[in-house]
């Protein structure tokens, strides 16, 4: 069958150069001339002419050298064109093409920009941050980088003693023309001045997709992973306390090492040219991390599930994260996450690669699914839990409306809301007639 690396044509036309360019830009491929799309061998009457014409046309139009040969199949003569992987984007008259399944399509718009930069050995974050000076960087973020790098042993104490500009130059985060986007995003208090989506949204949802609570993690990107994990472990996925050999141990329903790896990958490898932020969605039975970005050109979703070389989307940001001890250079992060999940008896993470977003999903086994919601809200059961969900959703604000949805009396709803207020889960805005309950912003401190 035709595939991403093989295509069949009844006869030769210059229009097939689009597929040839796509083959060369990705994994290479083969085109058989004299075979229809149903697999029937038709042969070609002018093979000698094509053996001379096709190589010259491909060389002149695409600047690559194919291997073209004649082959007899079922007693008929076909022409076989073999294209090797070039490791770069090949253009045809200023346009670029890629294979998707057995079809060829032109790369346009937002999809094209990162691919062109990648073909030049660059990423969007390697460009200069216009009108952003050193004075806009956070000294707290720089000090964190230096201390963590020295403590972890990947930054020498001597290198840490240089001034901020020398430090950023050593890490190729700035040059004589100024800061690069990577340096600005890593260390600015307001990185959205360079990248609109340089932040992480976290939300807790019911199975029906009702939003229970949410947080937005902003500030220097170098500080975001720790802040995200603090929220996840203290507000969204609470563990249970246990005593093990006289030591208090917190047990979580998910492997936090794997969750952390996924968070680090999302921050280090996201597409910072996108206006979409990284989003973490916590459900009763799953944790989903949605990250704007693309796989390395020519990769498929299957490639990331096998052992592979590390190919960071933002090499300069990845180098900083490496020296912090956050990531390694061996491409084993996904393998490690799978191993951690298996060790806890959980399904391995799922990976969904869409056009502009990559999703990682951690799931609980069916027998334990549903417990996380209660862990996120200690002591809440029955009516209190139902009332709290409705208050968080914010669409129904009256005791009468909530009583209709839950199926209890208004008095029961008010009693539950009063208990939620006493526990610090909700607050009352306004009077009894015109006011409403809202989720407390201090829920994180309730354990």
DRENDO-1510 file (C-alpha; in Angstrom, 1 decimal, always signed):
<recs>
REC; n; res; u; v; w
REC; 1; UNK; +0.0; +0.0; +0.0 .
REC; 2; UNK; +1.0; +3.6; -0.5 .
REC; 3; UNK; +2.4; +5.2; +2.7 .
REC; 4; UNK; +4.5; +8.1; +3.9 .
REC; 5; UNK; +7.5; +6.6; +2.2 .
REC; 6; UNK; +6.0; +5.1; -0.9 .
REC; 7; UNK; +3.8; +6.4; -3.7 .
REC; 8; UNK; +2.6; +4.9; -7.0 .
REC; 9; UNK; +1.9; +6.8; -10.3 .
REC; 10; UNK; +0.7; +5.6; -13.7 .
REC; 11; UNK; +2.9; +7.9; -15.6 .
REC; 12; UNK; +5.5; +10.7; -14.9 .
REC; 13; UNK; +4.4; +14.3; -14.5 .
REC; 14; UNK; +6.4; +17.2; -13.1 .
REC; 15; UNK; +3.7; +17.7; -10.5 .
REC; 16; UNK; +5.0; +14.6; -8.7 .
REC; 17; UNK; +8.0; +16.7; -7.7 .
REC; 18; UNK; +5.9; +17.8; -4.7 .
REC; 19; UNK; +6.0; +14.3; -3.3 .
REC; 20; UNK; +9.7; +13.9; -4.2 .
REC; 21; UNK; +10.4; +17.1; -2.2 .
REC; 22; UNK; +8.3; +15.8; +0.7 .
REC; 23; UNK; +10.2; +12.5; +0.7 .
REC; 24; UNK; +13.6; +14.2; +0.8 .
REC; 25; UNK; +12.5; +16.6; +3.6 .
REC; 26; UNK; +11.3; +13.8; +5.8 .
REC; 27; UNK; +12.4; +10.2; +5.9 .
REC; 28; UNK; +13.1; +9.6; +2.2 .
REC; 29; UNK; +10.9; +7.4; +0.1 .
REC; 30; UNK; +10.2; +5.6; -3.2 .
REC; 31; UNK; +8.0; +6.5; -6.1 .
REC; 32; UNK; +7.1; +3.8; -8.6 .
REC; 33; UNK; +6.1; +5.0; -12.1 .
REC; 34; UNK; +3.9; +2.5; -14.0 .
REC; 35; UNK; +1.7; +1.4; -11.1 .
REC; 36; UNK; -1.8; +2.8; -10.4 .
REC; 37; UNK; -3.1; +3.7; -6.9 .
REC; 38; UNK; -4.9; +0.4; -6.7 .
REC; 39; UNK; -1.6; -1.5; -7.0 .
REC; 40; UNK; -2.1; -2.7; -10.6 .
REC; 41; UNK; +1.1; -2.9; -12.6 .
REC; 42; UNK; +0.6; -0.9; -15.9 .
REC; 43; UNK; +4.2; -0.3; -17.0 .
REC; 44; UNK; +5.5; +2.6; -19.0 .
REC; 45; UNK; +6.2; +2.7; -22.7 .
REC; 46; UNK; +9.1; +5.2; -22.6 .
REC; 47; UNK; +11.4; +4.0; -19.8 .
REC; 48; UNK; +14.6; +5.0; -21.5 .
REC; 49; UNK; +13.5; +8.6; -21.9 .
REC; 50; UNK; +12.3; +8.7; -18.3 .
REC; 51; UNK; +15.6; +7.3; -17.0 .
REC; 52; UNK; +17.4; +10.4; -18.5 .
REC; 53; UNK; +14.6; +13.0; -17.9 .
REC; 54; UNK; +13.6; +12.3; -14.3 .
REC; 55; UNK; +17.1; +12.6; -12.7 .
REC; 56; UNK; +17.8; +15.9; -14.6 .
REC; 57; UNK; +14.4; +17.4; -13.6 .
REC; 58; UNK; +14.8; +16.5; -9.9 .
REC; 59; UNK; +18.4; +17.9; -9.8 .
REC; 60; UNK; +17.4; +21.1; -11.6 .
REC; 61; UNK; +14.2; +21.7; -9.6 .
REC; 62; UNK; +15.1; +20.4; -6.2 .
REC; 63; UNK; +18.8; +20.4; -6.0 .
REC; 64; UNK; +19.0; +16.8; -4.9 .
REC; 65; UNK; +20.3; +13.6; -6.6 .
REC; 66; UNK; +17.9; +10.7; -6.8 .
REC; 67; UNK; +18.6; +7.1; -7.6 .
REC; 68; UNK; +16.5; +6.1; -10.7 .
REC; 69; UNK; +16.4; +2.7; -12.2 .
REC; 70; UNK; +14.3; +0.5; -14.5 .
REC; 71; UNK; +12.7; -2.6; -13.1 .
REC; 72; UNK; +10.6; -5.4; -14.7 .
REC; 73; UNK; +7.5; -6.3; -12.6 .
REC; 74; UNK; +5.0; -8.9; -13.8 .
REC; 75; UNK; +6.6; -8.7; -17.2 .
REC; 76; UNK; +6.1; -4.9; -17.5 .
REC; 77; UNK; +8.7; -2.1; -17.2 .
REC; 78; UNK; +8.4; +0.3; -14.4 .
REC; 79; UNK; +10.7; +3.2; -13.3 .
REC; 80; UNK; +11.7; +3.2; -9.6 .
REC; 81; UNK; +12.7; +6.6; -8.1 .
REC; 82; UNK; +14.5; +6.3; -4.7 .
REC; 83; UNK; +14.9; +9.5; -2.6 .
REC; 84; UNK; +17.2; +9.6; +0.4 .
REC; 85; UNK; +16.5; +11.7; +3.5 .
REC; 86; UNK; +18.3; +15.0; +3.2 .
REC; 87; UNK; +17.9; +16.2; +6.8 .
REC; 88; UNK; +16.6; +19.6; +5.7 .
REC; 89; UNK; +13.6; +21.2; +4.1 .
REC; 90; UNK; +13.6; +20.9; +0.3 .
REC; 91; UNK; +11.7; +23.6; -1.5 .
REC; 92; UNK; +10.0; +23.4; -4.9 .
REC; 93; UNK; +9.8; +26.9; -6.4 .
REC; 94; UNK; +9.7; +28.5; -3.0 .
REC; 95; UNK; +7.1; +26.1; -1.5 .
REC; 96; UNK; +7.6; +23.3; +0.9 .
REC; 97; UNK; +5.7; +20.0; +1.2 .
REC; 98; UNK; +5.3; +17.1; +3.6 .
REC; 99; UNK; +3.8; +13.6; +3.7 .
REC; 100; UNK; +0.9; +12.7; +5.9 .
REC; 101; UNK; +0.0; +9.1; +5.5 .
REC; 102; UNK; -0.2; +8.4; +1.7 .
REC; 103; UNK; -0.8; +12.1; +0.7 .
REC; 104; UNK; +1.3; +15.1; +0.1 .
REC; 105; UNK; +0.3; +18.6; +1.2 .
REC; 106; UNK; +1.9; +22.0; +1.2 .
REC; 107; UNK; +3.2; +23.4; +4.4 .
REC; 108; UNK; +1.8; +26.9; +5.1 .
REC; 109; UNK; +1.4; +29.5; +7.8 .
REC; 110; UNK; +2.3; +28.8; +11.4 .
REC; 111; UNK; +3.4; +25.2; +10.5 .
REC; 112; UNK; +6.1; +26.5; +8.2 .
REC; 113; UNK; +7.9; +29.0; +10.4 .
REC; 114; UNK; +9.4; +26.6; +13.0 .
REC; 115; UNK; +10.3; +24.2; +10.2 .
REC; 116; UNK; +12.3; +26.7; +8.3 .
REC; 117; UNK; +14.1; +27.8; +11.5 .
REC; 118; UNK; +14.7; +24.2; +12.4 .
REC; 119; UNK; +16.1; +23.5; +8.9 .
REC; 120; UNK; +18.6; +26.3; +9.6 .
REC; 121; UNK; +19.5; +24.7; +13.0 .
REC; 122; UNK; +17.6; +27.4; +14.9 .
REC; 123; UNK; +14.4; +27.8; +16.9 .
REC; 124; UNK; +12.0; +30.7; +17.4 .
REC; 125; UNK; +13.6; +31.3; +20.8 .
REC; 126; UNK; +17.1; +31.8; +19.1 .
REC; 127; UNK; +16.0; +35.1; +17.6 .
REC; 128; UNK; +16.6; +38.5; +19.3 .
REC; 129; UNK; +14.1; +39.9; +21.8 .
REC; 130; UNK; +13.5; +43.3; +20.4 .
REC; 131; UNK; +13.5; +46.3; +22.8 .
REC; 132; UNK; +14.2; +44.1; +25.8 .
REC; 133; UNK; +17.2; +45.1; +27.9 .
REC; 134; UNK; +19.1; +43.5; +30.8 .
REC; 135; UNK; +17.3; +45.8; +33.3 .
REC; 136; UNK; +14.0; +43.9; +32.7 .
REC; 137; UNK; +15.5; +40.6; +33.9 .
REC; 138; UNK; +14.7; +39.2; +37.4 .
REC; 139; UNK; +17.7; +39.1; +39.7 .
REC; 140; UNK; +15.8; +36.5; +41.7 .
REC; 141; UNK; +15.6; +34.2; +38.7 .
REC; 142; UNK; +19.3; +34.7; +37.8 .
REC; 143; UNK; +20.4; +34.0; +41.4 .
REC; 144; UNK; +18.2; +30.8; +41.4 .
REC; 145; UNK; +19.9; +29.6; +38.3 .
REC; 146; UNK; +23.4; +30.2; +39.6 .
REC; 147; UNK; +22.8; +28.6; +43.0 .
REC; 148; UNK; +20.9; +25.6; +41.6 .
REC; 149; UNK; +23.5; +25.1; +38.9 .
REC; 150; UNK; +26.4; +25.2; +41.3 .
REC; 151; UNK; +24.7; +23.0; +43.9 .
REC; 152; UNK; +23.9; +20.4; +41.3 .
REC; 153; UNK; +27.5; +20.4; +40.1 .
REC; 154; UNK; +26.9; +21.4; +36.4 .
REC; 155; UNK; +28.0; +25.0; +36.8 .
REC; 156; UNK; +31.5; +25.7; +38.2 .
REC; 157; UNK; +31.8; +28.2; +41.1 .
REC; 158; UNK; +34.2; +30.2; +38.9 .
REC; 159; UNK; +31.6; +30.5; +36.1 .
REC; 160; UNK; +29.0; +31.6; +38.7 .
REC; 161; UNK; +31.1; +34.5; +39.8 .
REC; 162; UNK; +30.8; +36.4; +36.5 .
REC; 163; UNK; +28.3; +39.3; +36.1 .
REC; 164; UNK; +24.9; +38.8; +34.6 .
REC; 165; UNK; +25.8; +39.7; +31.0 .
REC; 166; UNK; +28.8; +37.4; +31.0 .
REC; 167; UNK; +26.7; +34.6; +32.4 .
REC; 168; UNK; +24.1; +35.0; +29.7 .
REC; 169; UNK; +26.8; +35.2; +27.0 .
REC; 170; UNK; +28.3; +32.0; +28.3 .
REC; 171; UNK; +25.0; +30.3; +27.8 .
REC; 172; UNK; +24.5; +31.9; +24.4 .
REC; 173; UNK; +21.4; +33.7; +25.7 .
REC; 174; UNK; +22.6; +37.0; +24.4 .
REC; 175; UNK; +25.2; +38.4; +22.0 .
REC; 176; UNK; +26.6; +41.7; +20.9 .
REC; 177; UNK; +23.2; +42.7; +19.5 .
REC; 178; UNK; +21.4; +42.0; +22.8 .
REC; 179; UNK; +19.2; +39.4; +24.5 .
REC; 180; UNK; +17.8; +36.5; +22.7 .
REC; 181; UNK; +14.2; +35.5; +23.2 .
REC; 182; UNK; +15.3; +32.4; +25.1 .
REC; 183; UNK; +17.2; +34.6; +27.7 .
REC; 184; UNK; +14.3; +37.0; +28.0 .
REC; 185; UNK; +11.7; +34.2; +28.5 .
REC; 186; UNK; +13.8; +32.4; +31.0 .
REC; 187; UNK; +14.6; +35.4; +33.3 .
REC; 188; UNK; +12.0; +38.1; +32.8 .
REC; 189; UNK; +9.3; +38.7; +35.4 .
REC; 190; UNK; +6.9; +39.4; +32.5 .
REC; 191; UNK; +7.9; +36.9; +29.7 .
REC; 192; UNK; +4.6; +37.6; +27.9 .
REC; 193; UNK; +6.3; +40.7; +26.6 .
REC; 194; UNK; +8.2; +38.3; +24.3 .
REC; 195; UNK; +5.8; +35.3; +24.2 .
REC; 196; UNK; +2.1; +35.7; +24.8 .
REC; 197; UNK; +1.7; +32.1; +26.0 .
REC; 198; UNK; +4.8; +31.8; +28.3 .
REC; 199; UNK; +2.7; +30.6; +31.3 .
REC; 200; UNK; +1.0; +27.5; +32.7 .
REC; 201; UNK; -2.7; +27.2; +33.5 .
REC; 202; UNK; -3.8; +24.5; +36.0 .
REC; 203; UNK; -7.4; +23.5; +36.5 .
REC; 204; UNK; -9.3; +20.9; +38.4 .
REC; 205; UNK; -12.4; +19.5; +36.6 .
REC; 206; UNK; -15.3; +17.1; +37.4 .
REC; 207; UNK; -15.9; +14.2; +35.0 .
REC; 208; UNK; -18.6; +16.5; +33.4 .
REC; 209; UNK; -15.9; +19.1; +32.7 .
REC; 210; UNK; -17.1; +21.5; +35.3 .
REC; 211; UNK; -14.2; +23.7; +36.4 .
REC; 212; UNK; -13.6; +23.5; +40.2 .
REC; 213; UNK; -10.6; +25.7; +40.6 .
REC; 214; UNK; -7.8; +27.1; +38.6 .
REC; 215; UNK; -4.4; +28.8; +38.8 .
REC; 216; UNK; -2.2; +30.7; +36.4 .
REC; 217; UNK; +1.6; +30.3; +36.9 .
REC; 218; UNK; +3.5; +33.3; +35.4 .
REC; 219; UNK; +6.8; +34.9; +36.0 .
REC; 220; UNK; +10.3; +33.8; +34.8 .
REC; 221; UNK; +10.0; +30.5; +32.9 .
REC; 222; UNK; +13.0; +29.2; +34.8 .
REC; 223; UNK; +11.0; +29.4; +38.0 .
REC; 224; UNK; +7.7; +28.0; +36.6 .
REC; 225; UNK; +8.3; +24.2; +36.9 .
REC; 226; UNK; +8.8; +24.4; +40.7 .
REC; 227; UNK; +5.8; +26.7; +41.1 .
REC; 228; UNK; +3.7; +24.4; +39.0 .
REC; 229; UNK; +4.7; +21.3; +41.0 .
REC; 230; UNK; +4.1; +23.1; +44.3 .
REC; 231; UNK; +0.5; +23.8; +43.2 .
REC; 232; UNK; -0.1; +20.3; +41.9 .
REC; 233; UNK; +1.2; +18.6; +45.0 .
REC; 234; UNK; -0.4; +20.9; +47.5 .
REC; 235; UNK; -3.7; +21.8; +45.8 .
REC; 236; UNK; -4.6; +19.5; +43.0 .
REC; 237; UNK; -3.3; +16.0; +43.7 .
REC; 238; UNK; -3.0; +15.8; +47.5 .
REC; 239; UNK; -1.3; +12.7; +48.9 .
REC; 240; UNK; -2.1; +10.7; +52.0 .
REC; 241; UNK; +0.2; +10.6; +55.0 .
REC; 242; UNK; +1.7; +7.4; +56.2 .
REC; 243; UNK; +4.4; +6.3; +58.7 .
REC; 244; UNK; +7.2; +4.1; +57.4 .
REC; 245; UNK; +10.0; +3.1; +59.8 .
REC; 246; UNK; +9.3; +6.1; +62.0 .
REC; 247; UNK; +9.4; +8.5; +59.0 .
REC; 248; UNK; +6.3; +10.3; +57.8 .
REC; 249; UNK; +5.8; +9.5; +54.1 .
REC; 250; UNK; +3.4; +11.2; +51.7 .
REC; 251; UNK; +1.9; +8.8; +49.1 .
REC; 252; UNK; +0.4; +10.1; +45.9 .
REC; 253; UNK; -1.9; +8.3; +43.5 .
REC; 254; UNK; +0.4; +9.2; +40.6 .
REC; 255; UNK; +4.2; +8.9; +40.3 .
REC; 256; UNK; +5.2; +12.5; +41.0 .
REC; 257; UNK; +8.6; +11.9; +39.4 .
REC; 258; UNK; +6.8; +11.2; +36.1 .
REC; 259; UNK; +4.4; +14.1; +36.4 .
REC; 260; UNK; +7.4; +16.4; +37.1 .
REC; 261; UNK; +9.2; +15.1; +34.0 .
REC; 262; UNK; +6.1; +15.9; +31.9 .
REC; 263; UNK; +5.9; +19.4; +33.4 .
REC; 264; UNK; +9.6; +20.0; +32.7 .
REC; 265; UNK; +9.2; +18.8; +29.1 .
REC; 266; UNK; +6.2; +21.0; +28.6 .
REC; 267; UNK; +8.0; +24.1; +29.8 .
REC; 268; UNK; +11.4; +23.4; +28.1 .
REC; 269; UNK; +10.1; +22.1; +24.7 .
REC; 270; UNK; +6.9; +24.2; +24.2 .
REC; 271; UNK; +6.4; +26.3; +21.1 .
REC; 272; UNK; +6.9; +29.8; +22.5 .
REC; 273; UNK; +5.8; +31.4; +19.2 .
REC; 274; UNK; +2.3; +30.2; +20.0 .
REC; 275; UNK; -0.3; +32.3; +21.8 .
REC; 276; UNK; -1.6; +29.2; +23.6 .
REC; 277; UNK; -0.4; +28.5; +27.1 .
REC; 278; UNK; +0.6; +25.1; +28.5 .
REC; 279; UNK; -2.5; +23.7; +30.2 .
REC; 280; UNK; -2.7; +21.1; +33.0 .
REC; 281; UNK; -6.2; +19.6; +33.5 .
REC; 282; UNK; -6.7; +17.4; +36.6 .
REC; 283; UNK; -9.8; +15.1; +36.5 .
REC; 284; UNK; -11.0; +12.5; +39.0 .
REC; 285; UNK; -9.4; +9.8; +36.9 .
REC; 286; UNK; -6.6; +11.5; +34.9 .
REC; 287; UNK; -4.1; +14.3; +34.6 .
REC; 288; UNK; -3.7; +15.8; +31.1 .
REC; 289; UNK; -0.9; +18.1; +30.1 .
REC; 290; UNK; -1.6; +20.0; +26.9 .
REC; 291; UNK; +1.4; +21.7; +25.3 .
REC; 292; UNK; +1.6; +23.9; +22.2 .
REC; 293; UNK; +4.2; +22.5; +20.0 .
REC; 294; UNK; +5.3; +20.1; +17.2 .
REC; 295; UNK; +7.4; +17.0; +17.1 .
REC; 296; UNK; +10.8; +17.3; +15.4 .
REC; 297; UNK; +10.3; +17.5; +11.6 .
REC; 298; UNK; +9.7; +14.0; +10.2 .
REC; 299; UNK; +8.9; +12.4; +13.5 .
REC; 300; UNK; +5.7; +10.6; +14.2 .
REC; 301; UNK; +3.9; +9.9; +17.5 .
REC; 302; UNK; +5.4; +6.4; +17.5 .
REC; 303; UNK; +8.9; +7.8; +17.4 .
REC; 304; UNK; +8.7; +9.4; +20.8 .
REC; 305; UNK; +7.6; +6.1; +22.4 .
REC; 306; UNK; +10.8; +4.4; +21.4 .
REC; 307; UNK; +14.4; +5.1; +22.4 .
REC; 308; UNK; +15.5; +8.2; +20.6 .
REC; 309; UNK; +18.1; +10.9; +20.5 .
REC; 310; UNK; +17.3; +14.1; +22.4 .
REC; 311; UNK; +16.2; +16.8; +20.0 .
REC; 312; UNK; +15.0; +19.8; +22.0 .
REC; 313; UNK; +12.7; +22.3; +20.4 .
REC; 314; UNK; +14.5; +25.1; +22.3 .
REC; 315; UNK; +18.2; +24.1; +22.6 .
REC; 316; UNK; +19.3; +27.1; +24.6 .
REC; 317; UNK; +16.5; +26.7; +27.1 .
REC; 318; UNK; +17.2; +23.0; +27.3 .
REC; 319; UNK; +20.8; +23.6; +28.1 .
REC; 320; UNK; +19.9; +25.8; +31.0 .
REC; 321; UNK; +17.4; +23.2; +32.3 .
REC; 322; UNK; +20.1; +20.6; +31.9 .
REC; 323; UNK; +22.6; +22.5; +34.1 .
REC; 324; UNK; +19.8; +22.9; +36.7 .
REC; 325; UNK; +19.5; +19.1; +36.8 .
REC; 326; UNK; +16.0; +19.3; +35.4 .
REC; 327; UNK; +16.5; +17.3; +32.3 .
REC; 328; UNK; +19.0; +14.9; +30.7 .
REC; 329; UNK; +20.5; +14.8; +27.2 .
REC; 330; UNK; +19.7; +11.2; +26.5 .
REC; 331; UNK; +16.0; +11.2; +25.3 .
REC; 332; UNK; +15.0; +8.9; +28.1 .
REC; 333; UNK; +12.4; +11.0; +29.8 .
REC; 334; UNK; +9.4; +9.3; +28.2 .
REC; 335; UNK; +10.8; +5.9; +28.9 .
REC; 336; UNK; +11.3; +6.9; +32.6 .
REC; 337; UNK; +7.7; +8.1; +32.9 .
REC; 338; UNK; +6.4; +4.8; +31.6 .
REC; 339; UNK; +8.7; +2.9; +34.0 .
REC; 340; UNK; +7.4; +5.0; +36.9 .
REC; 341; UNK; +3.8; +4.4; +36.0 .
REC; 342; UNK; +4.3; +0.7; +35.6 .
REC; 343; UNK; +6.0; +0.5; +39.0 .
REC; 344; UNK; +2.9; +1.9; +40.6 .
REC; 345; UNK; +0.6; -0.4; +38.6 .
REC; 346; UNK; -0.7; +2.4; +36.5 .
REC; 347; UNK; -1.2; +2.5; +32.7 .
REC; 348; UNK; +1.7; +4.0; +30.8 .
REC; 349; UNK; +1.1; +7.6; +29.8 .
REC; 350; UNK; -0.8; +8.2; +26.6 .
REC; 351; UNK; +0.6; +10.6; +23.9 .
REC; 352; UNK; -1.7; +12.4; +21.5 .
REC; 353; UNK; +0.0; +14.5; +18.7 .
REC; 354; UNK; -2.3; +16.9; +17.0 .
REC; 355; UNK; -1.4; +19.6; +14.5 .
REC; 356; UNK; -0.4; +22.3; +17.0 .
REC; 357; UNK; -0.5; +20.6; +20.3 .
REC; 358; UNK; +1.0; +17.6; +22.1 .
REC; 359; UNK; -0.9; +16.0; +24.9 .
REC; 360; UNK; +0.4; +13.7; +27.7 .
REC; 361; UNK; -2.3; +11.8; +29.7 .
REC; 362; UNK; -1.8; +10.0; +33.0 .
REC; 363; UNK; -4.7; +7.7; +34.0 .
REC; 364; UNK; -5.7; +5.9; +37.1 .
REC; 365; UNK; -7.0; +2.3; +36.9 .
REC; 366; UNK; -10.8; +2.1; +36.9 .
REC; 367; UNK; -10.9; +0.6; +40.4 .
REC; 368; UNK; -9.3; +3.7; +41.9 .
REC; 369; UNK; -10.7; +6.4; +39.6 .
REC; 370; UNK; -12.9; +8.9; +41.3 .
REC; 371; UNK; -10.9; +9.2; +44.5 .
REC; 372; UNK; -8.8; +12.2; +43.4 .
REC; 373; UNK; -11.6; +14.6; +43.6 .
REC; 374; UNK; -12.1; +13.9; +47.3 .
REC; 375; UNK; -8.3; +14.1; +47.8 .
REC; 376; UNK; -8.3; +17.6; +46.3 .
REC; 377; UNK; -11.0; +18.6; +48.7 .
REC; 378; UNK; -10.4; +16.9; +52.1 .
REC; 379; UNK; -13.5; +16.4; +54.3 .
REC; 380; UNK; -16.0; +17.2; +51.5 .
REC; 381; UNK; -18.7; +14.6; +50.9 .
REC; 382; UNK; -22.3; +14.4; +49.7 .
REC; 383; UNK; -24.1; +17.7; +49.6 .
REC; 384; UNK; -21.1; +19.7; +50.6 .
REC; 385; UNK; -19.1; +18.4; +47.7 .
REC; 386; UNK; -22.0; +18.9; +45.2 .
REC; 387; UNK; -22.6; +22.5; +46.5 .
REC; 388; UNK; -18.8; +23.2; +46.3 .
REC; 389; UNK; -18.7; +22.0; +42.7 .
REC; 390; UNK; -21.6; +24.3; +41.7 .
REC; 391; UNK; -20.1; +27.3; +43.4 .
REC; 392; UNK; -16.8; +26.7; +41.6 .
REC; 393; UNK; -18.6; +26.4; +38.3 .
REC; 394; UNK; -20.2; +29.8; +38.9 .
REC; 395; UNK; -23.3; +29.4; +36.7 .
REC; 396; UNK; -25.8; +28.8; +39.5 .
REC; 397; UNK; -25.5; +31.3; +42.3 .
REC; 398; UNK; -28.7; +30.9; +44.3 .
REC; 399; UNK; -29.6; +28.3; +47.0 .
REC; 400; UNK; -32.8; +27.6; +45.1 .
REC; 401; UNK; -31.0; +26.9; +41.9 .
REC; 402; UNK; -28.5; +24.6; +43.6 .
REC; 403; UNK; -31.3; +22.8; +45.4 .
REC; 404; UNK; -33.0; +22.1; +42.1 .
REC; 405; UNK; -29.8; +20.7; +40.5 .
REC; 406; UNK; -28.8; +18.6; +43.6 .
REC; 407; UNK; -32.3; +17.5; +44.6 .
REC; 408; UNK; -32.2; +18.7; +48.2 .
REC; 409; UNK; -34.0; +21.5; +50.0 .
REC; 410; UNK; -32.8; +25.2; +50.0 .
REC; 411; UNK; -32.2; +24.8; +53.7 .
REC; 412; UNK; -29.9; +21.9; +53.2 .
REC; 413; UNK; -27.9; +23.9; +50.5 .
REC; 414; UNK; -27.6; +26.9; +52.9 .
REC; 415; UNK; -26.4; +24.6; +55.7 .
REC; 416; UNK; -23.8; +23.0; +53.4 .
REC; 417; UNK; -22.6; +26.4; +52.2 .
REC; 418; UNK; -22.3; +27.6; +55.8 .
REC; 419; UNK; -20.1; +24.6; +56.6 .
REC; 420; UNK; -18.0; +25.3; +53.4 .
REC; 421; UNK; -17.6; +28.9; +54.6 .
REC; 422; UNK; -16.5; +27.8; +58.1 .
REC; 423; UNK; -13.9; +25.4; +56.6 .
REC; 424; UNK; -12.6; +28.1; +54.4 .
REC; 425; UNK; -13.5; +26.6; +51.0 .
REC; 426; UNK; -15.9; +29.4; +50.0 .
REC; 427; UNK; -16.6; +33.0; +50.8 .
REC; 428; UNK; -19.9; +35.1; +50.7 .
REC; 429; UNK; -20.0; +38.2; +48.6 .
REC; 430; UNK; -22.9; +40.6; +49.3 .
REC; 431; UNK; -26.1; +40.1; +51.3 .
REC; 432; UNK; -28.5; +37.3; +51.6 .
REC; 433; UNK; -30.7; +38.5; +48.8 .
REC; 434; UNK; -28.3; +39.9; +46.2 .
REC; 435; UNK; -25.0; +38.2; +47.2 .
REC; 436; UNK; -23.4; +35.0; +46.1 .
REC; 437; UNK; -20.8; +32.4; +47.2 .
REC; 438; UNK; -17.4; +32.2; +45.5 .
REC; 439; UNK; -14.5; +29.8; +45.9 .
REC; 440; UNK; -12.0; +30.9; +48.5 .
REC; 441; UNK; -8.6; +32.0; +46.9 .
REC; 442; UNK; -6.9; +30.4; +50.0 .
REC; 443; UNK; -7.9; +26.8; +49.3 .
REC; 444; UNK; -4.3; +25.8; +48.8 .
REC; 445; UNK; -3.6; +26.4; +52.5 .
REC; 446; UNK; -6.4; +24.0; +53.6 .
REC; 447; UNK; -5.1; +20.5; +54.4 .
</recs>
